[in-house]
Every structure is written in C-alpha cells, then in structure tokens.
Amino acid sequence: MRIVIAEDEALIRRGLELLLQDARHEVVASVDDAGALTEAVAAFDPDLVVTDIRMPPTHTDEGLQAALRIRRDHPGTAVVVLSQHVQRRYARELLAAGAGRVGYLLKQRIADVDTFLADLHRVVDGGTALDPDVVEVMLGRAARSESAVGSLTPRQQEVLALVAEGRSNSSIAAKLFLTEKAVVQHVSRIYDALGLAADSDAHRRVQAVIRFLDRD
C-alpha cells in the first residue's frame, strides 16, 4: 500500500513510519499538519491516509476535517483516523456518507501491531474499522434505548457490535462460538429490524453501523 501519515507528535509519526515500512508498505509522505496532509494526498494519490485528529494550529479537529475533505474529494483513498479519546461524533461524521473505506481507532491500538495492520487492510479493501472502546460505549447506549437498535436481542446486539468493529462473519462466529451460518442469520435479522432494504452486504453493513452510532 502507498500511505500518507499525518501526526504532529514526532515520535509517534516516526513510529508509524517504521511500523508500516517494516510491514512492506510504502510511506509516500509523512507530515505534521492538516494543510500538508491535504497537499500530500493531492500530490501522491495514496491508497490510505492515517491521520491524527488533533493537529496544529488549534489542536481540536483539524485532522478530522482534513479526513472528511479527503473522503469527499478523493473517494479512492481510504482513511483511518487516530484519537486519544473516545468521541462518537468523530465516527459518525466519518461514516455519514454511507460508504466504507474508513476507520476510527484509538492510538493505543497501534501497540497491537498485527491487529492494527489487519484493520488498515480491511479499510483499504472497502470495509470499516471502529475501535472496540467506541463500540462498547455505543452498545451500552443502544441497550438502554427504545430505538430499533435497542429492540434487538442481546445476541443480535453482540453481533452488531462486532460488525461495527469491522469483523467478518467468520471472525464473529469464532469470537462468539457460533457457526458462520448462525451469524449470517443474525445479521439478516438485524438488517430486517433496522429496515435496511436488500443491497450489497458491504453497503448494508456500513448502514447498520451508522444506525448503531446514531443513537442518542
């Protein structure tokens, strides 16, 4: 993969460079602010952007706003944003377009190198990757709501939470000690409960995740 990194902390930026290069990916640019990120994407047309959310000059959400512009202007580029803290709004905004090729992970996940790299590959391949901590917060909210998500059975909520993390049916089956056929049945019932019409499975998975994130 050809990757652009945007991270204002030099040690983390260098660590990401080495990690990705060791995994035989090409880091075509490594920058420290959102403006330079936008320029690098225009110049190099990368497969993937990995960006921090908070960057200079205000250290609020410059990285997120750059990621949203990249999603709009360069739909062929996948985007993974990194954050120090759980913020549901970030995930909602990134997924609002209803397409995959996007991820939102906490920086602590980088330490689990194999899982982090697998998440990046899944996003580039058209999927999503939401941090398990974000999903856990959302699952707690959904279980207490009177929405369609809240009306799902406990098992269906477990399955939807794992769908939100970006896991495949086979991975969900292994995690929950179910057959893959049983997972497919649960996912189909989730689609029905959320009123998601027949479409490509990948598209409906993203739509289900958006419904999951959209609970107050």
Secondary structure, DSSP 8 states (H G I E B T S, - for coil): -EEEEE-SSHHHHHHHHHHHHHTT-EEEEEESSHHHHHHHHHHH--SEEEEESS-TTTTSSHHHHHHHHHHHH-TTSEEEEEESS--HHHHHHHHTTS--SEEEEEGGGGGSHHHHHHHHHHHHTT-EEE-HHHHHHHHHHHHHSSSTTTTS-HHHHHHHHHHHHT--HHHHHHHHT--HHHHHHHHHHHHHHTT--S--HHHHHHHHHHHHHT--
